[in-house]
Amino acid sequence: MRPSRPHLPMRPLWRCRNCGAEWPCQPARLSLLSEYQGNRTSLLIYLSGLMAEARDQLAKLNSHHVPDLTDRFITWARTRN
Ligand SMILES: [Zn+2]
């Protein structure tokens, strides 16, 4: 088996270090869902913290326009089983 590189965010751009997609990319979402299986509340708390951090950093990069990151960080984790 070849070792898989983790899909982690690259700050302050919040793109995936591995695949370059906006983080959390699909592989990152899947690995978070499996890591936090049975513990959805903790996952949502964790994602909320990251979303706040990403929002601050992205706003600074974007003339202080504050992006809405709820779908990107939260909605998928709340709705998927
Ligand atoms: Zn990725």
PDB file of the backbone (N, CA, C, O) and the ligand in Angstrom, with CONECT records:
HET     ZN  A 101       1
ATOM      1  N   MET A   1       0.831  -1.201   0.000  1.00  0.00           N
ATOM      2  CA  MET A   1       0.000   0.000   0.000  1.00  0.00           C
ATOM      3  C   MET A   1       0.862   1.247   0.000  1.00  0.00           C
ATOM      4  O   MET A   1       1.827   1.342   0.759  1.00  0.00           O
ATOM      5  N   ARG A   2       0.523   2.188  -0.836  1.00  0.00           N
ATOM      6  CA  ARG A   2       1.295   3.430  -0.777  1.00  0.00           C
ATOM      7  C   ARG A   2       0.724   4.304   0.340  1.00  0.00           C
ATOM      8  O   ARG A   2      -0.486   4.332   0.564  1.00  0.00           O
ATOM      9  N   PRO A   3       1.598   5.004   1.023  1.00  0.00           N
ATOM     10  CA  PRO A   3       1.099   5.862   2.104  1.00  0.00           C
ATOM     11  C   PRO A   3       0.259   6.989   1.524  1.00  0.00           C
ATOM     12  O   PRO A   3       0.617   7.569   0.499  1.00  0.00           O
ATOM     13  N   SER A   4      -0.843   7.295   2.167  1.00  0.00           N
ATOM     14  CA  SER A   4      -1.664   8.375   1.641  1.00  0.00           C
ATOM     15  C   SER A   4      -1.326   9.666   2.370  1.00  0.00           C
ATOM     16  O   SER A   4      -1.183   9.682   3.592  1.00  0.00           O
ATOM     17  N   ARG A   5      -1.201  10.723   1.625  1.00  0.00           N
ATOM     18  CA  ARG A   5      -0.929  12.017   2.257  1.00  0.00           C
ATOM     19  C   ARG A   5      -2.222  12.558   2.821  1.00  0.00           C
ATOM     20  O   ARG A   5      -3.271  12.503   2.180  1.00  0.00           O
ATOM     21  N   PRO A   6      -2.132  13.076   4.018  1.00  0.00           N
ATOM     22  CA  PRO A   6      -3.361  13.598   4.627  1.00  0.00           C
ATOM     23  C   PRO A   6      -3.855  14.857   3.907  1.00  0.00           C
ATOM     24  O   PRO A   6      -3.069  15.637   3.368  1.00  0.00           O
ATOM     25  N   HIS A   7      -5.154  15.027   3.916  1.00  0.00           N
ATOM     26  CA  HIS A   7      -5.755  16.224   3.314  1.00  0.00           C
ATOM     27  C   HIS A   7      -5.948  17.256   4.413  1.00  0.00           C
ATOM     28  O   HIS A   7      -6.977  17.281   5.089  1.00  0.00           O
ATOM     29  N   LEU A   8      -4.955  18.096   4.577  1.00  0.00           N
ATOM     30  CA  LEU A   8      -4.981  19.093   5.646  1.00  0.00           C
ATOM     31  C   LEU A   8      -5.002  20.495   5.063  1.00  0.00           C
ATOM     32  O   LEU A   8      -4.524  20.719   3.951  1.00  0.00           O
ATOM     33  N   PRO A   9      -5.562  21.447   5.818  1.00  0.00           N
ATOM     34  CA  PRO A   9      -5.664  22.809   5.283  1.00  0.00           C
ATOM     35  C   PRO A   9      -4.332  23.553   5.292  1.00  0.00           C
ATOM     36  O   PRO A   9      -3.515  23.396   6.200  1.00  0.00           O
ATOM     37  N   MET A  10      -4.140  24.353   4.275  1.00  0.00           N
ATOM     38  CA  MET A  10      -2.970  25.215   4.162  1.00  0.00           C
ATOM     39  C   MET A  10      -3.430  26.618   4.540  1.00  0.00           C
ATOM     40  O   MET A  10      -4.218  27.242   3.831  1.00  0.00           O
ATOM     41  N   ARG A  11      -2.923  27.099   5.670  1.00  0.00           N
ATOM     42  CA  ARG A  11      -3.322  28.440   6.113  1.00  0.00           C
ATOM     43  C   ARG A  11      -2.384  29.477   5.496  1.00  0.00           C
ATOM     44  O   ARG A  11      -1.217  29.156   5.271  1.00  0.00           O
ATOM     45  N   PRO A  12      -2.828  30.693   5.213  1.00  0.00           N
ATOM     46  CA  PRO A  12      -4.182  31.220   5.462  1.00  0.00           C
ATOM     47  C   PRO A  12      -5.114  31.079   4.270  1.00  0.00           C
ATOM     48  O   PRO A  12      -6.181  31.691   4.248  1.00  0.00           O
ATOM     49  N   LEU A  13      -4.729  30.280   3.276  1.00  0.00           N
ATOM     50  CA  LEU A  13      -5.569  30.201   2.078  1.00  0.00           C
ATOM     51  C   LEU A  13      -6.714  29.202   2.224  1.00  0.00           C
ATOM     52  O   LEU A  13      -7.707  29.268   1.499  1.00  0.00           O
ATOM     53  N   TRP A  14      -6.559  28.278   3.170  1.00  0.00           N
ATOM     54  CA  TRP A  14      -7.581  27.261   3.399  1.00  0.00           C
ATOM     55  C   TRP A  14      -7.845  26.441   2.159  1.00  0.00           C
ATOM     56  O   TRP A  14      -8.983  26.129   1.808  1.00  0.00           O
ATOM     57  N   ARG A  15      -6.727  26.101   1.501  1.00  0.00           N
ATOM     58  CA  ARG A  15      -6.812  25.102   0.435  1.00  0.00           C
ATOM     59  C   ARG A  15      -6.108  23.852   0.928  1.00  0.00           C
ATOM     60  O   ARG A  15      -5.234  23.911   1.793  1.00  0.00           O
ATOM     61  N   CYS A  16      -6.504  22.717   0.359  1.00  0.00           N
ATOM     62  CA  CYS A  16      -5.938  21.452   0.795  1.00  0.00           C
ATOM     63  C   CYS A  16      -4.476  21.341   0.357  1.00  0.00           C
ATOM     64  O   CYS A  16      -4.132  21.630  -0.789  1.00  0.00           O
ATOM     65  N   ARG A  17      -3.622  20.915   1.296  1.00  0.00           N
ATOM     66  CA  ARG A  17      -2.208  20.720   0.976  1.00  0.00           C
ATOM     67  C   ARG A  17      -1.993  19.595  -0.021  1.00  0.00           C
ATOM     68  O   ARG A  17      -1.008  19.584  -0.759  1.00  0.00           O
ATOM     69  N   ASN A  18      -2.905  18.667  -0.035  1.00  0.00           N
ATOM     70  CA  ASN A  18      -2.740  17.495  -0.877  1.00  0.00           C
ATOM     71  C   ASN A  18      -3.329  17.722  -2.268  1.00  0.00           C
ATOM     72  O   ASN A  18      -2.619  17.593  -3.265  1.00  0.00           O
ATOM     73  N   CYS A  19      -4.626  18.061  -2.350  1.00  0.00           N
ATOM     74  CA  CYS A  19      -5.288  18.105  -3.657  1.00  0.00           C
ATOM     75  C   CYS A  19      -5.548  19.528  -4.136  1.00  0.00           C
ATOM     76  O   CYS A  19      -5.941  19.720  -5.286  1.00  0.00           O
ATOM     77  N   GLY A  20      -5.339  20.533  -3.285  1.00  0.00           N
ATOM     78  CA  GLY A  20      -5.474  21.914  -3.727  1.00  0.00           C
ATOM     79  C   GLY A  20      -6.893  22.445  -3.760  1.00  0.00           C
ATOM     80  O   GLY A  20      -7.112  23.608  -4.100  1.00  0.00           O
ATOM     81  N   ALA A  21      -7.868  21.604  -3.408  1.00  0.00           N
ATOM     82  CA  ALA A  21      -9.255  22.064  -3.404  1.00  0.00           C
ATOM     83  C   ALA A  21      -9.508  22.924  -2.165  1.00  0.00           C
ATOM     84  O   ALA A  21      -8.716  22.921  -1.223  1.00  0.00           O
ATOM     85  N   GLU A  22     -10.610  23.653  -2.179  1.00  0.00           N
ATOM     86  CA  GLU A  22     -10.975  24.399  -0.986  1.00  0.00           C
ATOM     87  C   GLU A  22     -11.184  23.411   0.157  1.00  0.00           C
ATOM     88  O   GLU A  22     -11.884  22.408   0.012  1.00  0.00           O
ATOM     89  N   TRP A  23     -10.563  23.715   1.294  1.00  0.00           N
ATOM     90  CA  TRP A  23     -10.656  22.804   2.435  1.00  0.00           C
ATOM     91  C   TRP A  23     -11.896  23.110   3.260  1.00  0.00           C
ATOM     92  O   TRP A  23     -12.206  24.290   3.420  1.00  0.00           O
ATOM     93  N   PRO A  24     -12.629  22.142   3.796  1.00  0.00           N
ATOM     94  CA  PRO A  24     -12.388  20.711   3.684  1.00  0.00           C
ATOM     95  C   PRO A  24     -12.819  20.130   2.338  1.00  0.00           C
ATOM     96  O   PRO A  24     -13.989  20.211   1.964  1.00  0.00           O
ATOM     97  N   CYS A  25     -11.873  19.551   1.622  1.00  0.00           N
ATOM     98  CA  CYS A  25     -12.155  18.872   0.356  1.00  0.00           C
ATOM     99  C   CYS A  25     -12.891  17.560   0.653  1.00  0.00           C
ATOM    100  O   CYS A  25     -13.068  17.178   1.810  1.00  0.00           O
ATOM    101  N   GLN A  26     -13.302  16.900  -0.389  1.00  0.00           N
ATOM    102  CA  GLN A  26     -14.090  15.675  -0.186  1.00  0.00           C
ATOM    103  C   GLN A  26     -13.342  14.602   0.623  1.00  0.00           C
ATOM    104  O   GLN A  26     -13.922  14.033   1.548  1.00  0.00           O
ATOM    105  N   PRO A  27     -12.074  14.311   0.302  1.00  0.00           N
ATOM    106  CA  PRO A  27     -11.363  13.318   1.124  1.00  0.00           C
ATOM    107  C   PRO A  27     -11.221  13.763   2.580  1.00  0.00           C
ATOM    108  O   PRO A  27     -11.290  12.933   3.486  1.00  0.00           O
ATOM    109  N   ALA A  28     -11.026  15.044   2.811  1.00  0.00           N
ATOM    110  CA  ALA A  28     -10.919  15.533   4.190  1.00  0.00           C
ATOM    111  C   ALA A  28     -12.248  15.346   4.916  1.00  0.00           C
ATOM    112  O   ALA A  28     -12.270  14.963   6.086  1.00  0.00           O
ATOM    113  N   ARG A  29     -13.351  15.615   4.226  1.00  0.00           N
ATOM    114  CA  ARG A  29     -14.658  15.434   4.848  1.00  0.00           C
ATOM    115  C   ARG A  29     -14.882  13.977   5.221  1.00  0.00           C
ATOM    116  O   ARG A  29     -15.356  13.669   6.314  1.00  0.00           O
ATOM    117  N   LEU A  30     -14.534  13.084   4.300  1.00  0.00           N
ATOM    118  CA  LEU A  30     -14.722  11.660   4.579  1.00  0.00           C
ATOM    119  C   LEU A  30     -13.871  11.210   5.762  1.00  0.00           C
ATOM    120  O   LEU A  30     -14.326  10.434   6.603  1.00  0.00           O
ATOM    121  N   SER A  31     -12.633  11.700   5.821  1.00  0.00           N
ATOM    122  CA  SER A  31     -11.796  11.244   6.921  1.00  0.00           C
ATOM    123  C   SER A  31     -12.254  11.844   8.252  1.00  0.00           C
ATOM    124  O   SER A  31     -12.146  11.191   9.290  1.00  0.00           O
ATOM    125  N   LEU A  32     -12.761  13.076   8.235  1.00  0.00           N
ATOM    126  CA  LEU A  32     -13.320  13.650   9.462  1.00  0.00           C
ATOM    127  C   LEU A  32     -14.557  12.877   9.914  1.00  0.00           C
ATOM    128  O   LEU A  32     -14.744  12.614  11.102  1.00  0.00           O
ATOM    129  N   LEU A  33     -15.404  12.516   8.935  1.00  0.00           N
ATOM    130  CA  LEU A  33     -16.611  11.773   9.301  1.00  0.00           C
ATOM    131  C   LEU A  33     -16.254  10.431   9.917  1.00  0.00           C
ATOM    132  O   LEU A  33     -16.917   9.982  10.852  1.00  0.00           O
ATOM    133  N   SER A  34     -15.222   9.790   9.409  1.00  0.00           N
ATOM    134  CA  SER A  34     -14.870   8.498   9.990  1.00  0.00           C
ATOM    135  C   SER A  34     -14.150   8.676  11.328  1.00  0.00           C
ATOM    136  O   SER A  34     -14.320   7.878  12.249  1.00  0.00           O
ATOM    137  N   GLU A  35     -13.341   9.739  11.419  1.00  0.00           N
ATOM    138  CA  GLU A  35     -12.641   9.995  12.682  1.00  0.00           C
ATOM    139  C   GLU A  35     -13.629  10.307  13.811  1.00  0.00           C
ATOM    140  O   GLU A  35     -13.442   9.888  14.954  1.00  0.00           O
ATOM    141  N   TYR A  36     -14.675  11.046  13.466  1.00  0.00           N
ATOM    142  CA  TYR A  36     -15.644  11.466  14.486  1.00  0.00           C
ATOM    143  C   TYR A  36     -16.921  10.637  14.437  1.00  0.00           C
ATOM    144  O   TYR A  36     -17.980  11.089  14.871  1.00  0.00           O
ATOM    145  N   GLN A  37     -16.817   9.437  13.914  1.00  0.00           N
ATOM    146  CA  GLN A  37     -17.997   8.586  13.803  1.00  0.00           C
ATOM    147  C   GLN A  37     -18.633   8.387  15.178  1.00  0.00           C
ATOM    148  O   GLN A  37     -17.948   8.046  16.142  1.00  0.00           O
ATOM    149  N   GLY A  38     -19.942   8.603  15.260  1.00  0.00           N
ATOM    150  CA  GLY A  38     -20.624   8.441  16.535  1.00  0.00           C
ATOM    151  C   GLY A  38     -20.446   9.628  17.472  1.00  0.00           C
ATOM    152  O   GLY A  38     -20.926   9.610  18.605  1.00  0.00           O
ATOM    153  N   ASN A  39     -19.765  10.644  17.002  1.00  0.00           N
ATOM    154  CA  ASN A  39     -19.511  11.799  17.860  1.00  0.00           C
ATOM    155  C   ASN A  39     -19.692  13.087  17.064  1.00  0.00           C
ATOM    156  O   ASN A  39     -18.812  13.946  17.011  1.00  0.00           O
ATOM    157  N   ARG A  40     -20.878  13.188  16.442  1.00  0.00           N
ATOM    158  CA  ARG A  40     -21.137  14.289  15.535  1.00  0.00           C
ATOM    159  C   ARG A  40     -21.054  15.652  16.217  1.00  0.00           C
ATOM    160  O   ARG A  40     -20.636  16.634  15.604  1.00  0.00           O
ATOM    161  N   THR A  41     -21.452  15.706  17.485  1.00  0.00           N
ATOM    162  CA  THR A  41     -21.414  16.987  18.190  1.00  0.00           C
ATOM    163  C   THR A  41     -19.990  17.517  18.291  1.00  0.00           C
ATOM    164  O   THR A  41     -19.741  18.701  18.067  1.00  0.00           O
ATOM    165  N   SER A  42     -19.058  16.630  18.630  1.00  0.00           N
ATOM    166  CA  SER A  42     -17.655  17.058  18.712  1.00  0.00           C
ATOM    167  C   SER A  42     -17.137  17.510  17.356  1.00  0.00           C
ATOM    168  O   SER A  42     -16.391  18.485  17.264  1.00  0.00           O
ATOM    169  N   LEU A  43     -17.530  16.806  16.309  1.00  0.00           N
ATOM    170  CA  LEU A  43     -17.104  17.203  14.968  1.00  0.00           C
ATOM    171  C   LEU A  43     -17.606  18.604  14.638  1.00  0.00           C
ATOM    172  O   LEU A  43     -16.862  19.420  14.095  1.00  0.00           O
ATOM    173  N   LEU A  44     -18.866  18.885  14.964  1.00  0.00           N
ATOM    174  CA  LEU A  44     -19.427  20.200  14.646  1.00  0.00           C
ATOM    175  C   LEU A  44     -18.753  21.306  15.454  1.00  0.00           C
ATOM    176  O   LEU A  44     -18.549  22.412  14.953  1.00  0.00           O
ATOM    177  N   ILE A  45     -18.411  21.004  16.693  1.00  0.00           N
ATOM    178  CA  ILE A  45     -17.694  21.991  17.510  1.00  0.00           C
ATOM    179  C   ILE A  45     -16.311  22.257  16.915  1.00  0.00           C
ATOM    180  O   ILE A  45     -15.873  23.403  16.809  1.00  0.00           O
ATOM    181  N   TYR A  46     -15.641  21.185  16.533  1.00  0.00           N
ATOM    182  CA  TYR A  46     -14.322  21.306  15.921  1.00  0.00           C
ATOM    183  C   TYR A  46     -14.386  22.140  14.632  1.00  0.00           C
ATOM    184  O   TYR A  46     -13.569  23.033  14.407  1.00  0.00           O
ATOM    185  N   LEU A  47     -15.382  21.820  13.795  1.00  0.00           N
ATOM    186  CA  LEU A  47     -15.520  22.541  12.525  1.00  0.00           C
ATOM    187  C   LEU A  47     -15.891  24.009  12.746  1.00  0.00           C
ATOM    188  O   LEU A  47     -15.455  24.880  11.993  1.00  0.00           O
ATOM    189  N   SER A  48     -16.684  24.280  13.766  1.00  0.00           N
ATOM    190  CA  SER A  48     -17.047  25.671  14.050  1.00  0.00           C
ATOM    191  C   SER A  48     -15.814  26.494  14.397  1.00  0.00           C
ATOM    192  O   SER A  48     -15.682  27.643  13.976  1.00  0.00           O
ATOM    193  N   GLY A  49     -14.912  25.894  15.170  1.00  0.00           N
ATOM    194  CA  GLY A  49     -13.671  26.586  15.523  1.00  0.00           C
ATOM    195  C   GLY A  49     -12.821  26.860  14.298  1.00  0.00           C
ATOM    196  O   GLY A  49     -12.271  27.950  14.140  1.00  0.00           O
ATOM    197  N   LEU A  50     -12.719  25.853  13.424  1.00  0.00           N
ATOM    198  CA  LEU A  50     -11.940  26.045  12.198  1.00  0.00           C
ATOM    199  C   LEU A  50     -12.584  27.075  11.294  1.00  0.00           C
ATOM    200  O   LEU A  50     -11.892  27.873  10.663  1.00  0.00           O
ATOM    201  N   MET A  51     -13.910  27.060  11.228  1.00  0.00           N
ATOM    202  CA  MET A  51     -14.606  28.014  10.362  1.00  0.00           C
ATOM    203  C   MET A  51     -14.338  29.443  10.833  1.00  0.00           C
ATOM    204  O   MET A  51     -14.134  30.335  10.009  1.00  0.00           O
ATOM    205  N   ALA A  52     -14.337  29.670  12.143  1.00  0.00           N
ATOM    206  CA  ALA A  52     -14.064  31.015  12.672  1.00  0.00           C
ATOM    207  C   ALA A  52     -12.654  31.451  12.297  1.00  0.00           C
ATOM    208  O   ALA A  52     -12.423  32.600  11.919  1.00  0.00           O
ATOM    209  N   GLU A  53     -11.722  30.522  12.407  1.00  0.00           N
ATOM    210  CA  GLU A  53     -10.339  30.837  12.058  1.00  0.00           C
ATOM    211  C   GLU A  53     -10.213  31.136  10.561  1.00  0.00           C
ATOM    212  O   GLU A  53      -9.569  32.108  10.166  1.00  0.00           O
ATOM    213  N   ALA A  54     -10.831  30.295   9.740  1.00  0.00           N
ATOM    214  CA  ALA A  54     -10.779  30.492   8.293  1.00  0.00           C
ATOM    215  C   ALA A  54     -11.443  31.811   7.894  1.00  0.00           C
ATOM    216  O   ALA A  54     -10.957  32.515   7.008  1.00  0.00           O
ATOM    217  N   ARG A  55     -12.544  32.135   8.546  1.00  0.00           N
ATOM    218  CA  ARG A  55     -13.268  33.357   8.201  1.00  0.00           C
ATOM    219  C   ARG A  55     -12.387  34.579   8.465  1.00  0.00           C
ATOM    220  O   ARG A  55     -12.320  35.491   7.640  1.00  0.00           O
ATOM    221  N   ASP A  56     -11.720  34.594   9.605  1.00  0.00           N
ATOM    222  CA  ASP A  56     -10.824  35.718   9.915  1.00  0.00           C
ATOM    223  C   ASP A  56      -9.697  35.826   8.903  1.00  0.00           C
ATOM    224  O   ASP A  56      -9.395  36.911   8.405  1.00  0.00           O
ATOM    225  N   GLN A  57      -9.081  34.698   8.606  1.00  0.00           N
ATOM    226  CA  GLN A  57      -7.915  34.729   7.719  1.00  0.00           C
ATOM    227  C   GLN A  57      -8.318  35.061   6.283  1.00  0.00           C
ATOM    228  O   GLN A  57      -7.636  35.827   5.602  1.00  0.00           O
ATOM    229  N   LEU A  58      -9.424  34.485   5.831  1.00  0.00           N
ATOM    230  CA  LEU A  58      -9.872  34.757   4.460  1.00  0.00           C
ATOM    231  C   LEU A  58     -10.366  36.194   4.326  1.00  0.00           C
ATOM    232  O   LEU A  58     -10.188  36.814   3.278  1.00  0.00           O
ATOM    233  N   ALA A  59     -10.980  36.724   5.369  1.00  0.00           N
ATOM    234  CA  ALA A  59     -11.448  38.117   5.313  1.00  0.00           C
ATOM    235  C   ALA A  59     -10.268  39.072   5.156  1.00  0.00           C
ATOM    236  O   ALA A  59     -10.348  40.058   4.424  1.00  0.00           O
ATOM    237  N   LYS A  60      -9.169  38.767   5.855  1.00  0.00           N
ATOM    238  CA  LYS A  60      -7.988  39.624   5.724  1.00  0.00           C
ATOM    239  C   LYS A  60      -7.422  39.595   4.317  1.00  0.00           C
ATOM    240  O   LYS A  60      -6.917  40.598   3.815  1.00  0.00           O
ATOM    241  N   LEU A  61      -7.513  38.434   3.690  1.00  0.00           N
ATOM    242  CA  LEU A  61      -6.984  38.296   2.336  1.00  0.00           C
ATOM    243  C   LEU A  61      -7.914  38.895   1.305  1.00  0.00           C
ATOM    244  O   LEU A  61      -7.535  39.089   0.150  1.00  0.00           O
ATOM    245  N   ASN A  62      -9.130  39.187   1.724  1.00  0.00           N
ATOM    246  CA  ASN A  62     -10.179  39.523   0.763  1.00  0.00           C
ATOM    247  C   ASN A  62     -10.777  40.893   1.080  1.00  0.00           C
ATOM    248  O   ASN A  62     -11.996  41.062   1.074  1.00  0.00           O
ATOM    249  N   SER A  63      -9.917  41.862   1.353  1.00  0.00           N
ATOM    250  CA  SER A  63     -10.345  43.233   1.638  1.00  0.00           C
ATOM    251  C   SER A  63     -11.402  43.288   2.727  1.00  0.00           C
ATOM    252  O   SER A  63     -12.311  44.116   2.679  1.00  0.00           O
ATOM    253  N   HIS A  64     -11.281  42.411   3.702  1.00  0.00           N
ATOM    254  CA  HIS A  64     -12.174  42.383   4.848  1.00  0.00           C
ATOM    255  C   HIS A  64     -13.621  42.078   4.492  1.00  0.00           C
ATOM    256  O   HIS A  64     -14.534  42.316   5.283  1.00  0.00           O
ATOM    257  N   HIS A  65     -13.815  41.550   3.290  1.00  0.00           N
ATOM    258  CA  HIS A  65     -15.134  40.995   2.995  1.00  0.00           C
ATOM    259  C   HIS A  65     -15.214  39.640   3.696  1.00  0.00           C
ATOM    260  O   HIS A  65     -14.379  38.765   3.470  1.00  0.00           O
ATOM    261  N   VAL A  66     -16.226  39.476   4.547  1.00  0.00           N
ATOM    262  CA  VAL A  66     -16.310  38.257   5.341  1.00  0.00           C
ATOM    263  C   VAL A  66     -17.087  37.198   4.568  1.00  0.00           C
ATOM    264  O   VAL A  66     -18.269  37.380   4.277  1.00  0.00           O
ATOM    265  N   PRO A  67     -16.435  36.109   4.242  1.00  0.00           N
ATOM    266  CA  PRO A  67     -17.113  35.074   3.453  1.00  0.00           C
ATOM    267  C   PRO A  67     -18.076  34.261   4.313  1.00  0.00           C
ATOM    268  O   PRO A  67     -17.866  34.103   5.515  1.00  0.00           O
ATOM    269  N   ASP A  68     -19.127  33.750   3.690  1.00  0.00           N
ATOM    270  CA  ASP A  68     -20.034  32.845   4.386  1.00  0.00           C
ATOM    271  C   ASP A  68     -19.554  31.414   4.148  1.00  0.00           C
ATOM    272  O   ASP A  68     -19.635  30.888   3.038  1.00  0.00           O
ATOM    273  N   LEU A  69     -19.061  30.810   5.206  1.00  0.00           N
ATOM    274  CA  LEU A  69     -18.440  29.494   5.079  1.00  0.00           C
ATOM    275  C   LEU A  69     -19.289  28.378   5.668  1.00  0.00           C
ATOM    276  O   LEU A  69     -18.824  27.249   5.826  1.00  0.00           O
ATOM    277  N   THR A  70     -20.523  28.698   5.989  1.00  0.00           N
ATOM    278  CA  THR A  70     -21.333  27.700   6.700  1.00  0.00           C
ATOM    279  C   THR A  70     -21.519  26.417   5.902  1.00  0.00           C
ATOM    280  O   THR A  70     -21.358  25.322   6.441  1.00  0.00           O
ATOM    281  N   ASP A  71     -21.856  26.542   4.626  1.00  0.00           N
ATOM    282  CA  ASP A  71     -22.051  25.334   3.822  1.00  0.00           C
ATOM    283  C   ASP A  71     -20.751  24.540   3.715  1.00  0.00           C
ATOM    284  O   ASP A  71     -20.732  23.313   3.812  1.00  0.00           O
ATOM    285  N   ARG A  72     -19.687  25.276   3.514  1.00  0.00           N
ATOM    286  CA  ARG A  72     -18.392  24.637   3.310  1.00  0.00           C
ATOM    287  C   ARG A  72     -17.892  23.899   4.555  1.00  0.00           C
ATOM    288  O   ARG A  72     -17.291  22.830   4.445  1.00  0.00           O
ATOM    289  N   PHE A  73     -18.140  24.469   5.731  1.00  0.00           N
ATOM    290  CA  PHE A  73     -17.595  23.874   6.946  1.00  0.00           C
ATOM    291  C   PHE A  73     -18.605  23.070   7.760  1.00  0.00           C
ATOM    292  O   PHE A  73     -18.233  22.110   8.434  1.00  0.00           O
ATOM    293  N   ILE A  74     -19.876  23.455   7.703  1.00  0.00           N
ATOM    294  CA  ILE A  74     -20.809  22.915   8.681  1.00  0.00           C
ATOM    295  C   ILE A  74     -21.917  22.050   8.072  1.00  0.00           C
ATOM    296  O   ILE A  74     -22.196  20.951   8.552  1.00  0.00           O
ATOM    297  N   THR A  75     -22.542  22.563   7.007  1.00  0.00           N
ATOM    298  CA  THR A  75     -23.780  21.929   6.556  1.00  0.00           C
ATOM    299  C   THR A  75     -23.597  20.460   6.200  1.00  0.00           C
ATOM    300  O   THR A  75     -24.424  19.620   6.558  1.00  0.00           O
ATOM    301  N   TRP A  76     -22.508  20.150   5.492  1.00  0.00           N
ATOM    302  CA  TRP A  76     -22.298  18.758   5.071  1.00  0.00           C
ATOM    303  C   TRP A  76     -22.157  17.826   6.268  1.00  0.00           C
ATOM    304  O   TRP A  76     -22.570  16.668   6.202  1.00  0.00           O
ATOM    305  N   ALA A  77     -21.580  18.317   7.355  1.00  0.00           N
ATOM    306  CA  ALA A  77     -21.362  17.462   8.529  1.00  0.00           C
ATOM    307  C   ALA A  77     -22.651  17.281   9.314  1.00  0.00           C
ATOM    308  O   ALA A  77     -22.840  16.277  10.001  1.00  0.00           O
ATOM    309  N   ARG A  78     -23.534  18.263   9.204  1.00  0.00           N
ATOM    310  CA  ARG A  78     -24.767  18.201   9.965  1.00  0.00           C
ATOM    311  C   ARG A  78     -25.777  17.278   9.297  1.00  0.00           C
ATOM    312  O   ARG A  78     -26.557  16.606   9.971  1.00  0.00           O
ATOM    313  N   THR A  79     -25.758  17.249   7.977  1.00  0.00           N
ATOM    314  CA  THR A  79     -26.835  16.561   7.272  1.00  0.00           C
ATOM    315  C   THR A  79     -26.489  15.130   6.894  1.00  0.00           C
ATOM    316  O   THR A  79     -27.388  14.314   6.687  1.00  0.00           O
ATOM    317  N   ARG A  80     -25.199  14.808   6.801  1.00  0.00           N
ATOM    318  CA  ARG A  80     -24.855  13.479   6.331  1.00  0.00           C
ATOM    319  C   ARG A  80     -24.881  12.465   7.467  1.00  0.00           C
ATOM    320  O   ARG A  80     -24.536  12.785   8.604  1.00  0.00           O
ATOM    321  N   ASN A  81     -25.288  11.254   7.153  1.00  0.00           N
ATOM    322  CA  ASN A  81     -25.287  10.207   8.176  1.00  0.00           C
ATOM    323  C   ASN A  81     -24.105   9.280   8.042  1.00  0.00           C
ATOM    324  O   ASN A  81     -23.961   8.345   8.830  1.00  0.00           O
TER     325      ASN A  81
HETATM  326 ZN    ZN A 101      -7.682  17.381  -0.356  1.00  0.00          ZN2+
END
